[in-house]
Amino acid sequence: MSLTDVLERLYARRRFGIRPGVDRVGTLLERLGNPEKQFRTIHVVGTNGKGSTSAFLSAILLHAGHSVAQFSSPHLVRFTERFRINGAEYSTEKLTHRLEVVLEAAPDEATFFEITTALAAYIFCEEQVAFAIMEAGMGGGSDATAAFNGEMTILTPIAIDHAEYLGATLETIAKEKAGIIKQRTHVISAEQPEVVRLAIAERCRSSESTLTALGTDFSVDRTFDHTLTYHGLHRTLLRLIPGCAGRYQAVNAALALAAAETLEAEGTKITPTAFKAGIAGATWPGRMELIPGSPRLLLDGAHNPAGAAALAEALQDYSYSRLLMVTGVCDDKDVEQMYARLLPLVDVIYTVTPAVDRAIKDEALTQYFRTQGIESEPCGSVVAGVNKARSRAAEHDLILVCGSLFVVGEVKAWLEKVHYSGIRG
């Protein structure tokens, strides 16, 4: 049976929607022989920056000589992107067989994400990795990944997102995210809004965990030449050049470095050169990903106000004559908040309708932008939007593709000349 056929069985589980809790995934893991107990787990939780932070830490550990797995969601083009072993996307052939095994063991009402999370455990166990860096889905304590007994939790910046599932206030969301922290473990946190910081601190107190925070226990600075200076727990690192582009990557890199230093202090062997080499060697697709050409394309999957604000700041490092934006979003987004920081930077907007059921129609998005005084044109499909922008762009213009990971995924599939299904989960 092909991976496409097996995936159809998995995608059918989307009918169960999103169901917080770890009971079903716990049952599935038990039926599989508890593969999650065969490796060391590091949880990465937050609103933005989870994938990049995971990629930085994975690269550091890999350069230090450890076997490392990375689990992420959603994927951009291929389902296999969610599972990386030592930096490489998992093979289609192996995944097909292992997904069949997990599907046969799955409880009747196990959800898409629960099965995918258990599949990660099964794959990582079979591949005999030493570390698994597990990116949470939307949540924390009630996220399927919480079924793994993590020895460390990394908390990236937390903001309001997925409020319909996590809660309407930042405090509620922060408590849910911090709920994944296990008893007597290490916690590495980004700088957070005060209400978030207090929620994290309280969870650390109640779980007897050790909190290490950016801005208090370690710091990072961008220098005039765009390199980073990291003042860490036990070392200072100069002239770091992150492999992932964007000003906001300074925070993600610092979190990964502090996590690696903490692991080192607890006895994990990490060579001195691995810190710098890991930061330089990390890559993460669809985040400030520059596609060369004339004109250039810049792909960024910012899909919430905090991510869009970080994107707007990162654009200061790019030179261009005009900024042409190709964008589309889903109907669960606050359009006004999403684009507030980007609109002052944009010359023309080409709106698109991503190939997902809950996408906002391009005409409706264009109408909004016109009310804001921005020239905008509806283009229909994502590819049509990119082609229209290319046809109108001059050599030194920059075309920014953003608004949703769905939009970025469609463009990447088109550029790679592969089929795009539009199915996520």
N, C-alpha and C positions, 0 to 999 in steps of 0.2 A: 504494500500500500504506500502511496506517495505521501509526502508531508502535507500537500494540499488537501488530500482526502482526510487525513487524521485531524488537521486543523479545523475542518468543517465540523467535526464532532465537538471540538473544543469551543469554537465560536458559537455553537448552538447553546452553550451554557450562559451566554449573555442574557438569555431570557430571565435568569434569576436576578439580574441587576447587581447592585452593590449592597452587600449585607455585612455590616461590621461584626466583628467577633472572630475568635480563633478556634471555636469548637469543631467546625467542619474540617478546616485544614489540619487541626490536631489529629482528628480521626484518620484522615488520609495519610498523614505522616506516620502514624502508628501502623497502619496497614502496610506501608512500604518498609517497615523495619526501623523507623526513626533515623533516616539518613542524615538529618540535620545535626545529629550528635557526633558526627564523624569528622567535623572540621570546626575551626574557630570562626565565630560570626561577629562581624562588626556592622551595627545598624547605622544607616544614614537617613536622617529624618529632617523634614523642613518643608518650606514652600518653594523656594528657588535654590538652585545650585547643587542639588543632590547628585545629579549625574556627573558633573564636573569634579566635585569633591571626591566622589568614588573613584573616578578615573585617575586623579592625582595620587590618591593613596594606593590604588592598585599598582600604578607604575613604580612608586617608591618601593613597595614590597617585592615587586618583580625584579627590580634592579638589585635588591638585597639578596636575591637568590631563592625567594620563597615561591611556591606555587599558589596562584591567586585566582579566585573566581569573582566575577562581578555580575550582579543581577540588577536590571533596570527596567523601567517601564515609563511610557509606552515605547514601542519601537517606531522608527520612522518609516522604513520600507519593508523590512523582512522580520518575521517573528524571531528568527535566530539571533537578531541583534540583542535580545534581552539577556542572553547568556554568553558571557565571555570567559574564556579560560586562558590565563596568562596573556591577556590583551587581545586574543583572537576570537572572533565571532564563532560560535559553536557550529559544528558541521551539520548539514541537513540530514545526512544519512543516520548519524547517531541520534539526533533529536527525534526523528520519526519513530524509531523503535522505542525510545524511552518515554515519549509522550503516550504511545499506545499502552505501555505498562501502567502509567499513572492514571490514565483514563479508565482502565479496567478496574482500578482499585478505588476510584473516586466515589464518595457518597452521592446518592441520587440528586441532592440539591446543592452540591458544591458549586461555587461560582467560577467564572472564568479566571478571575485573579487568584482565587484560592488554589485552583488546580495548577496554574502557572507557577505560583510560589512553591508548591510542593514539587513540581517538576524541577525547579532550580535546585532544591535540596537533593533530589534523586540524582541529577546530573553531576552535581559537585561532589557527591559521595562517590559515585562511580568513577569519576576522574581523579579521585584521591587528592584533592586540593588541601592545602594547609589552612588557607584563609578564604572566607566567603564574605564579600562586602555586599550587604543587602540594602538596596534602596527601597524604602517604604513606598507604598502607593500614595493614597491621599492622607492617610491617618497616621497613627502611632500605636497607642495602646490597644486599639481594636483593629489594627491593620493585620492582614494575614501574615505578614512577615514577623509579627510579634510572637508567633509560635516558635521562632528560633530563639534559643537562649543566648543572646548576644553578650559578649564580655565587654563591649564598649558601645557607646552611642555618640554619634556625631550629629549635632543639631545645627543645620544651616539656617540662614535668616528665615524667620517665621512671620507671615503676614496673613491677612484674611483672604482665603480662597476656599472653594468648595464648601461654602457656608451651609448649603442645604444638607450636607452630610456631617460636617464637623462642628457646626454651631455658628451662631450669628455674631458672636463677639470674639475679639482677639484673645481674651482671657480663656474662653472656652476652648478655642482652637489650640492654644498653647498647652493647656492641660491635657488635651487629647494627644498631641504630638509627644509631649514629655512622658506620657503614660507607658511608652515602650521601654523606658529605662528599667533595667533589671536590678535586683538587689546586689549591693556592694560591688558595683562596676564603675568604670571610668566614663565620664561624660565630657565631651569637648564641644563647646558652644561658640557660635558667632556672637558678635554684639547684637543685642536684641532690644526691642522696646521694653520699657520698664515693666509693664504688666506681664510680658512674656518672660523676662528675666526672673521675676518673682515666682512665676509658676514653675519654671525649671528648677530654681533653687529649692522650692518646697518639695518637689519630687525627689531631688537629690537627698534632701534631709530625711524624708520618709523612707527612702530605699537604702540609706546609708552609703550613697555613692559619692564619688569624688568629682567635683565640678572644676573644670579648667576652662577659663573664658578668654576669648579674644578681647584685647583692650585692657585686661586686668593681669592675666598671667603670661600672655604672649602678644606680640604685635607684628604688623606688617606695614611697610611704607612703599609707595611707588616713587622712584627717583626721577630726575629730569629726563633720563634716557629711557624711561618706561620699563626699567628692570625693577625687581623687588628686593627689599631688604627685610629679612625676617629675624626678629629678636625672639628667640624661642625659650623653651623651658631649660635647655641645657647648652644651647649653641646659638650663635648668630651666623646667618647665611647671607652673603652679599651677592649682588648682581644675578639674581635668579631670573630666568627667562621662561615664563610659563608656556608650555606647548599649546594651551588653550587660550585663544585671544579674548580680549575684553577687559576693561578696567576692573569689573566686578570679580574677575578670576583671582585677584589678589586675596580676597577673603577665603575663597574655596581652597586655594593653594595653602594658605596659612593653617586652615583647619586640618588639612591632610598632613602637613608637617608636624603639627602639635600631636595629632593622633599617632603618627609614626614615632615621635619622641617618647610618647607615653608607653607605647608597646616596647620600645627599646629599654626603657627604664624598668619594665617588668620582666625583662629577660629575653625578649625577641632579638635575634641578631640582625642588626641593620648596619651595613657598612657606611662609613662617612660619605662616600661618593654617591650613595643611593638617593640621598635626600635631593641633591641638586639635579641629578640625572633623571629622577622620577618626575620632578616638576617640569623639566624641559621636554621629557618624552611623552607626556600625557596628551591624549587627543580625545575630543568628544564631538561627534557629528551634530550638525544642526544648530550649534551655538556659536554665533559670530564666525560662521564658516564662509570664508571668502572664495568665490569661484572666479578665477582669473579670466580675462577676456576684454573685449571692447564693445560695450561697457562691462564693468565688473558687476557680479551679483554677490550680495551679502545676505546669507541665510541666518535667521535667528528665530528660535522657537519660543520667544517670550510670549506667554499666554495669560498673564495677569498684570495688574497695575504695577506691582513691585518689579516684575521682570522687565516690563516696558520702560520703567524709569531707569533701570540699570542699562538697558540698551541705549537709551537716549544719551546717557553719560558716556558710554563707550564709543559712540559715534564721534565724539570730540577728537579721537585719535585717527580719524580718517579724513583724507583730503578729497574733495570732489567739487565740481562746478554746481551741479544740481543734485538733489536727492529725490529720486522717484520711488515711491513705495507701492509694492504689490501686497495687498493684505486681505485677509478674511478671518472671521471668528465664528465661534459657536454661540448659540442663543442663551447660554448660561453666564455670559460675560457682561460686565458693566462697561459698555462701549465708551462712555464719557471718561471714566477713570482709566480705562485701558490705554487710550490714545492721548491723554492730556499732555504728557511730556514730549511726545513725538511730533505732534502737529506743528509746533513752531519751527521745526527743523525741515519740514517736508515741502517740496515745491509742487508736486503732482501726485495724486493717489489713484491707483488702478485697483478697484475692488473686485473680489472674486468670491465664488461660493464653493467652499471645500466640499469634497465628495463624501459627506457624512450627513445623516438624517437631521441632526440638530444645528446645522449651519445657518447663520443669518444670510439672507439673500443679498447678492451683490448690490441690487438696486436700492435696498433699504439702507445699506451701509454708505453707499454713495450719497444718498439724500442727507444723511447725518453730516457727513463731511462738508457738503455744500452749505449747510446751515452754519458751519463754523468758518465759512469764507475760504475754504480750500478747494482748489480745482480738483475734480474727481470724476472718474469715468467707470461705469460698470462694465465688466469684461466677461462675465460668465464663469468659465472654468479657470482653475489656477494656471494651467499652461497657457491659456489664452491671455491671461493677465500679464504673464511674464513676456510673452511674445509682443504684446501691445507696448509694454514698457520699453522693450528692446528696440522696437521700431521707432520710438519717439526719442530715444536717448542719444545724446552726443557722446563722443569718445571719452570725455573726462567726467561724465555723470556717474553716479552710483545708484544701482537698483537694489533697494532693500526689500527683501521678502520676509514678512513677519506676521504676527498676530495669532498664530496657532501652530502647534507641531504637525497638525494635519496638513496645513498649507506647505510647510517645509518638507514634509514627507512626500507629498505629490511632486514637488519640484525635483527632489533628489531622485525619485524613481524615474522621472522623465529624463533627467540628465544622464542617469545610468542606463537608460533604455531598457528598463524592466517594468513588469506589470505592477500596477498599484491597485490594491483592492479597496482601500479606504476602511478596512476593518481594524479596530484597535482593541479596546478593552483594558 
